[in-house]
Amino acid sequence: DLPFLPHSLSQHPSKPQIICFVGRYHTEACVYDLFEKKTLSTMKAAPNSRFFGHSCFSSNGATVYISENNDKTNLSVLTGWSYSTPEALRKIEVKTGGTRIHDCQLSLDENFLITCSSGQGSDNTPPNFTWIDAKTNSIHKQITFEKLGPSHFHQIQDGSIAIGGGKSFKMTELNPTLFGIINKEGVYNAAKVPKQMSAFFVGESLSITSSSKKSLVFVTLPSTNSVFVFNYKTLKFIERFEFKNATGIAITPDEKHLIVSGAEPGARLAWVNTSTLKVDKYQDINDSGTTGIPTWGSHIVSIKKIKLTS
């Protein structure tokens, strides 16, 4: 059992049974071996700091990177850890500017660590989307935003990146959603929705996935119980469908189904047909058959297949 509720996870590139779990707004993270069913190493955030829920491994798997925010200085930092000992060694810190750093991933070409910060830092550094050179751990490129920055992103197979944000702390004062595509040239273009959909396109866009076969990108907006669908090449709005408290989202390897998680009713997953955008089935994930663990605020992550038993 983990001592915290994970917000997301990342998988070792060559040893898929090794997983890094990170809590959201939590002071602990850990690297866990699914074969051995034990924690290999534990990471603890710096004083006055908290981990912000996401991690990624380096290309050789020797280092795990975690998004961390200093509550005292209100600034973002990406930290790198060596986890070869029970208490992991904090060996890398990259100050990215802004505050509320959240998502972090290794680029598909493995050349960059990518991360984003959704708020303005106490030193007036703006919200941003940042590429960090994976070899030098120095900032390679950065896109900044005026008010609200991205909190999550999804790398599309064609080299573009879908980003989402628009965090609001008061449900009665929802800000317009930040969502769009950074193309292969590194230029950000915001998605646009029809006027009749604008009332639903508010609050934080939480989870993102895509279908390369259909050139579609899917994004959840739990504040309005929405899943929005766009063509990621044209940014054209395709559809909105409703799912109570839609939070986590992932696509199956054959891209025939979109899996959406929500907290109501109980803890269950909806299997949405990507051709019809209709729910084919619901999958109950209750831990005892009668009570469930709500999935609101967490992600569904597609990982490499692991054979746990002989």
C-alpha positions in Angstrom: 0.0 0.0 0.0 1.2 3.5 -0.8 1.2 6.1 2.0 -0.6 8.6 -0.3 -3.2 8.7 -3.1 -1.3 9.0 -6.4 -2.4 11.7 -8.9 -0.5 10.2 -11.8 2.3 7.7 -12.6 5.1 7.2 -15.0 6.8 4.0 -16.2 10.5 3.1 -16.5 11.4 3.0 -20.3 13.0 -0.4 -20.3 11.7 -2.0 -17.0 7.9 -1.5 -17.3 7.3 -3.0 -13.9 9.0 0.0 -12.3 6.6 2.8 -11.7 6.9 6.3 -10.2 3.8 7.4 -8.2 3.4 11.0 -7.2 0.8 12.6 -5.0 -0.8 15.9 -6.0 0.1 18.8 -3.6 1.9 16.1 -1.5 5.3 16.0 0.1 6.1 12.4 -1.0 6.6 10.4 -4.1 7.9 6.9 -4.6 9.4 4.4 -7.1 7.6 1.1 -6.9 8.3 -2.4 -8.3 5.2 -4.2 -9.4 7.0 -7.5 -9.6 8.4 -7.3 -6.1 5.3 -5.5 -4.8 7.5 -3.1 -2.8 8.7 0.5 -2.7 12.2 0.8 -4.0 12.8 4.4 -3.1 11.0 7.4 -1.6 11.3 11.0 -2.6 10.5 13.9 -0.2 9.9 17.4 -1.3 12.2 20.2 -0.1 11.1 22.2 3.0 8.2 24.5 2.2 7.6 22.6 -1.0 5.1 20.1 -2.4 5.1 17.8 -5.4 2.5 18.7 -7.9 1.5 15.3 -9.2 3.5 14.3 -12.3 6.8 12.7 -13.1 8.8 11.2 -15.9 11.9 9.0 -16.3 15.0 9.9 -18.2 15.7 8.0 -21.4 18.0 5.5 -19.7 15.7 5.2 -16.7 18.4 6.3 -14.2 16.7 9.5 -13.1 13.1 10.3 -12.4 11.9 13.9 -12.7 9.1 15.4 -10.6 7.3 18.7 -10.7 7.7 20.6 -7.5 6.4 23.9 -6.2 7.9 26.0 -3.4 5.0 27.3 -1.3 7.2 30.0 0.4 8.6 31.5 -2.7 5.7 30.5 -4.9 8.0 29.4 -7.7 8.2 26.3 -9.9 11.1 23.8 -10.1 11.6 20.5 -11.9 13.6 18.2 -9.7 15.7 15.1 -10.8 16.2 12.1 -8.5 18.5 9.1 -8.3 16.4 6.3 -6.8 19.1 3.6 -6.4 18.8 3.9 -2.6 15.8 3.6 -0.2 15.9 7.4 0.3 16.3 8.9 -3.2 19.0 11.5 -3.8 17.9 14.9 -5.1 20.5 15.7 -7.7 19.0 18.1 -10.2 16.9 21.3 -9.9 15.8 23.3 -12.9 13.9 26.6 -12.1 11.4 27.1 -14.9 9.8 30.3 -13.7 6.1 30.8 -13.0 4.3 28.9 -10.3 2.1 25.8 -9.9 4.3 23.6 -12.2 2.3 20.5 -12.9 2.7 18.1 -15.9 6.1 16.9 -17.0 7.1 14.5 -19.7 10.1 13.3 -21.7 9.7 14.4 -25.4 9.0 11.6 -27.9 12.5 12.1 -29.4 14.0 11.9 -25.9 15.9 15.1 -26.4 13.9 17.3 -24.0 12.1 17.3 -20.7 8.9 19.2 -21.1 6.9 20.9 -18.4 4.5 23.7 -17.7 3.5 26.2 -15.0 0.0 27.6 -14.9 0.5 30.7 -12.8 2.7 33.8 -12.5 5.6 33.4 -10.1 6.2 35.7 -7.1 9.2 37.1 -9.1 6.8 38.1 -11.9 8.0 35.3 -14.2 5.0 34.4 -16.4 3.0 31.2 -16.7 4.9 29.1 -19.3 5.4 25.9 -21.3 9.1 24.9 -21.2 11.5 22.6 -23.0 14.6 21.6 -21.0 17.6 20.1 -22.7 17.8 16.5 -21.4 21.6 16.4 -21.5 22.4 19.8 -20.0 19.3 20.3 -17.8 19.1 23.9 -19.1 16.1 25.7 -20.6 16.1 25.3 -24.3 12.9 27.1 -25.2 9.9 28.6 -23.5 6.4 29.8 -24.5 4.9 32.3 -22.0 1.3 33.2 -21.3 -0.2 36.5 -20.0 -2.6 35.3 -17.4 -3.5 31.6 -17.1 -1.0 29.0 -18.4 -1.2 25.3 -19.1 -1.4 22.6 -16.4 -1.5 19.5 -18.6 -0.4 18.5 -22.1 -0.4 15.6 -24.5 2.2 14.8 -27.1 0.7 13.8 -30.5 2.5 11.4 -32.8 2.9 14.0 -35.6 5.1 16.1 -33.3 2.6 18.7 -32.2 1.5 19.1 -28.6 -2.0 19.7 -27.2 -2.0 21.8 -24.0 -4.7 22.6 -21.6 -5.2 24.8 -18.5 -7.4 27.6 -17.2 -7.3 26.7 -13.5 -9.9 28.4 -11.4 -10.1 28.1 -7.6 -13.7 29.3 -7.2 -16.3 27.2 -9.0 -18.6 30.3 -9.2 -16.0 32.3 -11.0 -14.8 30.0 -13.8 -12.3 31.4 -16.3 -12.4 30.5 -20.0 -10.6 27.3 -20.7 -7.1 27.4 -22.1 -6.8 24.8 -24.8 -4.9 24.6 -28.0 -2.1 23.1 -30.1 1.6 23.9 -30.2 2.6 22.9 -33.8 5.8 21.2 -34.9 7.4 24.7 -35.4 6.7 25.6 -31.7 3.8 28.0 -32.4 0.8 28.0 -30.1 -2.7 28.3 -31.6 -5.8 28.4 -29.4 -8.8 26.2 -30.1 -12.1 27.9 -30.8 -15.5 26.7 -30.1 -18.9 27.7 -31.5 -20.7 30.4 -29.6 -23.4 27.9 -28.4 -20.6 25.9 -26.7 -18.8 28.7 -25.0 -20.8 28.3 -21.7 -19.4 24.8 -21.4 -15.8 25.7 -22.4 -14.8 27.1 -18.9 -12.8 26.0 -16.0 -9.7 23.8 -16.2 -9.1 21.4 -19.1 -7.8 18.5 -17.1 -6.8 15.5 -19.2 -6.0 15.1 -22.9 -5.5 12.3 -25.3 -5.6 11.8 -29.1 -6.4 9.5 -31.9 -3.8 9.7 -34.7 -5.9 7.5 -37.0 -8.8 10.0 -36.9 -6.7 13.2 -36.2 -8.8 13.8 -33.1 -7.9 15.2 -29.7 -10.1 14.8 -26.7 -10.0 16.9 -23.5 -12.0 16.7 -20.3 -13.6 19.7 -18.5 -14.9 18.4 -15.2 -16.4 21.8 -14.2 -19.0 21.5 -16.9 -19.1 17.6 -17.1 -17.7 17.8 -20.6 -15.5 16.0 -23.0 -14.6 18.2 -26.0 -13.4 16.8 -29.3 -11.3 18.7 -31.9 -9.5 17.9 -35.1 -5.9 18.6 -33.9 -4.7 19.5 -37.4 -7.3 22.2 -38.1 -8.4 22.9 -34.5 -12.0 22.6 -35.7 -14.6 21.8 -33.0 -16.1 18.3 -33.6 -18.3 17.5 -30.7 -19.1 17.8 -27.0 -20.5 14.9 -25.0 -21.5 14.9 -21.4 -20.0 12.7 -18.7 -20.5 13.4 -15.0 -17.3 14.9 -13.5 -15.2 13.8 -16.5 -11.6 13.8 -15.3 -9.1 11.1 -16.5 -9.0 10.1 -20.2 -7.0 7.7 -22.3 -7.4 5.9 -25.6 -7.0 2.2 -26.2 -4.0 0.9 -28.3 -6.4 0.1 -31.2 -7.9 3.6 -30.9 -11.4 2.1 -31.0 -12.3 3.3 -27.5 -11.9 6.3 -25.4 -11.8 5.6 -21.6 -13.2 8.3 -19.4 -13.2 8.3 -15.6 -15.4 10.3 -13.2 -16.6 10.3 -9.6 -20.3 9.7 -10.3 -21.8 7.3 -9.8 -19.2 5.7 -7.5 -15.9 4.9 -9.3 -16.3 3.6 -12.8 -15.0 4.0 -16.3 -16.9 4.8 -19.5 -15.8 3.1 -22.7 -16.7 5.5 -25.5 -16.7 4.4 -29.1 -14.4 6.8 -31.0 -16.4 6.4 -34.2 -19.9 7.1 -32.7 -18.8 9.0 -29.6 -21.4 7.0 -27.7 -20.7 4.9 -24.5 -20.5 1.2 -25.4 -20.2 0.1 -21.8 -19.4 1.1 -18.2 -16.7 -0.7 -16.2 -17.1 -0.7 -12.4 -13.8 -0.3 -10.6 -15.2 -0.4 -7.1 -12.8 -2.0 -4.7 -15.3 -4.2 -2.9 -18.3 -4.2 -5.2 -20.2 -1.8 -3.0 -17.9 1.1 -2.3 -15.5 2.8 -4.7 -12.6 5.1 -4.7 -13.6 8.4 -6.5 -11.3 9.1 -9.5 -12.0 12.8 -9.6 -8.8 14.9 -9.9 -6.7 12.0 -11.1 -5.6 10.6 -14.5 -5.8 7.4 -16.5 -2.4 6.5 -17.9 -1.7 4.2 -20.7 1.3 2.0 -19.8 3.2 -0.9 -21.4 1.7 -4.3 -20.8 3.2 -6.1 -17.8 2.9 -9.8 -17.0 2.8 -9.9 -13.2 2.4 -13.7 -12.8 4.1 -16.7 -14.4 
